[in-house]
Amino acid sequence: MQKVKPLKRFGQNYLKDQNILNKIVEVINPKEDDLILEIGPGQGALTKLLLDKVSSIKAVEIDKRVADELREKFTNLELITDDFMNLNLNEIAGNKKLRVVGNIPYNITSPIIFKLIKNHNIINDTVLMVQHEVAKRMNGRKGTKDYGILSLILEHFTRVEYCFKVSPKVFYPRPKVDSAVVHIVFRELNTPENVNKMLIKIIKASFGNRRKTLKNSLSNSIFKDLSFANCGIDLTLRAEQLDLADFIKLAEFALENQKN
């Protein structure tokens, strides 16, 4: 494939190190009947290794400069030329669960993860290359600075495994930060879907200003017209002092008491 200059506007940093690519494939551990969706195949370095393991994969690539060559190089690649954020994942999944993989643009890591969470019922797992600091936040535990919106929502919907750290040296161009590979496995949830959706809103509202008390944060959010006085949670605490069970309790309270 001819050399294509990575574009900053697409957040492109091509991964060139074969050892790292092989380690990512080991984490993915693709099986023949997997429905794999790769985000941003670029010049196809990871795509090639995946297609050595499975008969076909799907991929979404926003950069039209590489699309024709990808299709020519990999006849068993079903390539969608679009922005991942525009995709209807239900249409892609059909009646199977997706496995989503990719070296994703770091500037839209959170939107990508929240899109996956929104579609949690049709996704089995995802293996992503992300910024190292974000990888740490994904696994943040109560009482640490990494504990917050991302770690709590991921804790509810998924199990996150931090796999390994990746040096900037293995990319072209080199990013200014360390990276890491994470494996996110989606849970089979017992909570109703309306609770799951409300939980996300409650967590985001509660961490609106993490230094304020829960009472202040909620009263300055979309829940300003709802009194949480009888919710059973100490509202003088800060959001970072609560655990996931507390937030689920708040979500259930909000559903029961919100005005129609």
Sequence and secondary structure as in RCSB ss.txt:
>XXXX:A:sequence
MQKVKPLKRFGQNYLKDQNILNKIVEVINPKEDDLILEIGPGQGALTKLLLDKVSSIKAVEIDKRVADELREKFT
NLELITDDFMNLNLNEIAGNKKLRVVGNIPYNITSPIIFKLIKNHNIINDTVLMVQHEVAKRMNGRKGTKDYGIL
SLILEHFTRVEYCFKVSPKVFYPRPKVDSAVVHIVFRELNTPENVNKMLIKIIKASFGNRRKTLKNSLSNSIFKD
LSFANCGIDLTLRAEQLDLADFIKLAEFALENQKN
>XXXX:A:secstr
       GGGT  EE  HHHHHHHHHHH   TT EEEEE  TTSHHHHHHHTTSS EEEE S HHHHHHHHHH T
TEEEE S GGG  HHHHHTTS EEEEEE  GGGHHHHHHHHHHTGGGEEEEEEEEEHHHHHHHT  TTSTT SHH
HHHHHHHEEEEEEEEE GGGEES  SS EEEEEEEE    S HHHHHHHHHHHHHHTTTTTSBHHHHHHTSTTTT
S  TTSSS TTSBGGG  HHHHHHHHHHHHHH   
